[in-house]
Amino acid sequence: MTRWLGFAELATLAALVFAAGISLATAALWPALRRAWRRKHPAAAARALLLAAVAPSALPPLAIALCLLPALLGADHCPRHVEHAHLCLHHLAAARGGVASALVGLGAGGLGLALLHGGARLARAQRALARLAASEPARLAPDVELLPSDAPLSLALGALRPRIVVSEGLVRALAPAALAVVLDHERAHARRRDALRMLLAEALSWPHLPPVRRALLAELALASERACDEAAAERAGDRLLVAETVLAVEQLARAWPRAGAGALAASFGDSAVPPRIESLLAEPAAPAGAARASIAAAALVATALPLVEPLHHATEHLLSVILAVL
Amino acid sequence: MRRMEDGIGRTRAAPDPGGVWRVRLAHAVVPPPRARRRPSLGALERAVLDQLWSGGAGDVKAVHRAVGEPRGISPNTVHSALERLVRKGLAERRKLGRAFEYQAGVSRQDWMREELAALLEATPGSEPRLLAAAFVDWTVRAGDERLAELEALLRERRRERRGEKP
């Protein structure tokens, strides 16, 4: 048991080191990454941004699994270099107590708290959405609920099975062609599960440096909106019409008087509307095919496999250095 | 006012940090009135409330006919749902002969307005917004000048296109 604690210490330490490394690398490369992704098709950019957002949480466990791969496959190279710490299932390191154990405790406790907190927020959000749902809502289309409200509003609600909701106020205010654009945009949100993507990105991007994390999430939200605009433009066959609709709904939203005393006023400046309109007026970026993405993934795996051994070695080396300092 | 770069190399106004802080502080001390008391609502209660809104006031028998029978539930169950609504302040009850008559305690418009306000006016990252994707973000407005510029640009493009294809 205590020997497994030693392994857990090393694995947690390695995970922390990987996470810190990934978030620092993202911070250093961020300006270049953002420029590159802005040039891509928004759907491809949104995929890349989601991966970047979750990388410091999702990659460390993967990297540790890769480190353990040689041991799992039966290779045992520990006797060849006894000077290292051994992140290996054959030679479980003894627990070192003190700082390292505290780190493990902190890591596990933090993870547990984060999960509880996230679960509670999600449950509250679900309840809030359930309160908006009438038992037999009026429908504008088979997949579109009509909300009895004057607010000019359209939403895709929910993470797993998103509902599309538009208000009577919006239906009255928009021309039929513009309304069709809004509905196609929301259908694209629902099809892409954008709320779920944002949820994942928010939940798993904590190890990023706060300014980088904020920028990543904002950029992901913008890329999602642009991807849905592109989908709507493709359906309508008219990019200008989509741009005009975005502007029209923005103007309706700003003209709508906000009710209630405790309500927060909208803030100005961070809106995604100007960049959305600009990119609709520009030439469309070439869509990135799914085939290209899977080829890239396969290439990544193929290059990762020969790197397993050096990764294992480098990790153990790094751990030794850190443990010596601790 | 603080300026910051928006990624395409243009600068624009940053939100006043003092304002955000004041709002956060106000929230910490006095929760906004809506967040304080918003009774939760089960599916049956919601269906009963919908019936009171659409069908008007009625006694248990009438509500059961509309809501209970299609669902195959007893008048007793409908009655207790009505009583729960009364306790939550969402329905009112008055004596009418030997039976009670129930009517909605809140209008559908008011209910909708409060729910939407809670959904939309919440601070970014708060619970309901976790699961909502709006066509334009409700809590953030583009600056006046930028919007006027874009409007002029769009109008010009539309004119150009009409010119091409008379």
Chai-1 contact restraints between the chains, C-beta under 6 A:
chainA,res_idxA,chainB,res_idxB,connection_type,confidence,min_distance_angstrom,max_distance_angstrom,comment,restraint_id
A,R121,B,E127,contact,1.0,0.0,6.0,A-B,restraint_1
A,R124,B,E127,contact,1.0,0.0,6.0,A-B,restraint_2
A,A125,B,E127,contact,1.0,0.0,6.0,A-B,restraint_3
A,A125,B,P128,contact,1.0,0.0,6.0,A-B,restraint_4
A,A125,B,L130,contact,1.0,0.0,6.0,A-B,restraint_5
A,A125,B,L131,contact,1.0,0.0,6.0,A-B,restraint_6
A,A128,B,P128,contact,1.0,0.0,6.0,A-B,restraint_7
A,L129,B,L131,contact,1.0,0.0,6.0,A-B,restraint_8
A,R131,B,L41,contact,1.0,0.0,6.0,A-B,restraint_9
A,R131,B,E115,contact,1.0,0.0,6.0,A-B,restraint_10
A,L132,B,E115,contact,1.0,0.0,6.0,A-B,restraint_11
A,A134,B,D50,contact,1.0,0.0,6.0,A-B,restraint_12
A,S135,B,R46,contact,1.0,0.0,6.0,A-B,restraint_13
A,S135,B,A47,contact,1.0,0.0,6.0,A-B,restraint_14
A,S135,B,D50,contact,1.0,0.0,6.0,A-B,restraint_15
A,P148,B,M112,contact,1.0,0.0,6.0,A-B,restraint_16
A,S149,B,M112,contact,1.0,0.0,6.0,A-B,restraint_17
A,S149,B,L116,contact,1.0,0.0,6.0,A-B,restraint_18
A,A151,B,L116,contact,1.0,0.0,6.0,A-B,restraint_19
A,S154,B,F135,contact,1.0,0.0,6.0,A-B,restraint_20
A,L155,B,A132,contact,1.0,0.0,6.0,A-B,restraint_21
A,L155,B,A134,contact,1.0,0.0,6.0,A-B,restraint_22
A,A156,B,A133,contact,1.0,0.0,6.0,A-B,restraint_23
A,L157,B,A132,contact,1.0,0.0,6.0,A-B,restraint_24
A,G158,B,L131,contact,1.0,0.0,6.0,A-B,restraint_25
A,A159,B,L131,contact,1.0,0.0,6.0,A-B,restraint_26
A,V182,B,F135,contact,1.0,0.0,6.0,A-B,restraint_27
A,H185,B,F135,contact,1.0,0.0,6.0,A-B,restraint_28
A,H189,B,A133,contact,1.0,0.0,6.0,A-B,restraint_29
A,D194,B,A133,contact,1.0,0.0,6.0,A-B,restraint_30
A,A195,B,L131,contact,1.0,0.0,6.0,A-B,restraint_31
A,A195,B,A133,contact,1.0,0.0,6.0,A-B,restraint_32
A,L240,B,R157,contact,1.0,0.0,6.0,A-B,restraint_33
A,A243,B,L154,contact,1.0,0.0,6.0,A-B,restraint_34
A,E244,B,L154,contact,1.0,0.0,6.0,A-B,restraint_35
A,V249,B,F135,contact,1.0,0.0,6.0,A-B,restraint_36
A,V249,B,V136,contact,1.0,0.0,6.0,A-B,restraint_37
A,E250,B,V136,contact,1.0,0.0,6.0,A-B,restraint_38
A,A253,B,V136,contact,1.0,0.0,6.0,A-B,restraint_39
A,R254,B,R141,contact,1.0,0.0,6.0,A-B,restraint_40
A,A259,B,R113,contact,1.0,0.0,6.0,A-B,restraint_41
A,A259,B,A117,contact,1.0,0.0,6.0,A-B,restraint_42
A,G260,B,A117,contact,1.0,0.0,6.0,A-B,restraint_43
A,G262,B,P32,contact,1.0,0.0,6.0,A-B,restraint_44
A,G262,B,P33,contact,1.0,0.0,6.0,A-B,restraint_45
A,G262,B,R34,contact,1.0,0.0,6.0,A-B,restraint_46
A,A263,B,A117,contact,1.0,0.0,6.0,A-B,restraint_47
A,A263,B,E121,contact,1.0,0.0,6.0,A-B,restraint_48
A,L264,B,E121,contact,1.0,0.0,6.0,A-B,restraint_49
A,A266,B,T139,contact,1.0,0.0,6.0,A-B,restraint_50
A,A266,B,R141,contact,1.0,0.0,6.0,A-B,restraint_51
A,S267,B,P15,contact,1.0,0.0,6.0,A-B,restraint_52
A,S267,B,V140,contact,1.0,0.0,6.0,A-B,restraint_53
A,F268,B,R141,contact,1.0,0.0,6.0,A-B,restraint_54
A,F268,B,G143,contact,1.0,0.0,6.0,A-B,restraint_55
A,G269,B,R12,contact,1.0,0.0,6.0,A-B,restraint_56
A,G269,B,A13,contact,1.0,0.0,6.0,A-B,restraint_57
A,G269,B,P15,contact,1.0,0.0,6.0,A-B,restraint_58
A,D270,B,V140,contact,1.0,0.0,6.0,A-B,restraint_59
A,S271,B,V140,contact,1.0,0.0,6.0,A-B,restraint_60
A,S271,B,R141,contact,1.0,0.0,6.0,A-B,restraint_61
A,S271,B,A142,contact,1.0,0.0,6.0,A-B,restraint_62
A,V273,B,V136,contact,1.0,0.0,6.0,A-B,restraint_63
A,V273,B,A142,contact,1.0,0.0,6.0,A-B,restraint_64
A,P274,B,A142,contact,1.0,0.0,6.0,A-B,restraint_65
A,P274,B,R146,contact,1.0,0.0,6.0,A-B,restraint_66
A,I277,B,L150,contact,1.0,0.0,6.0,A-B,restraint_67
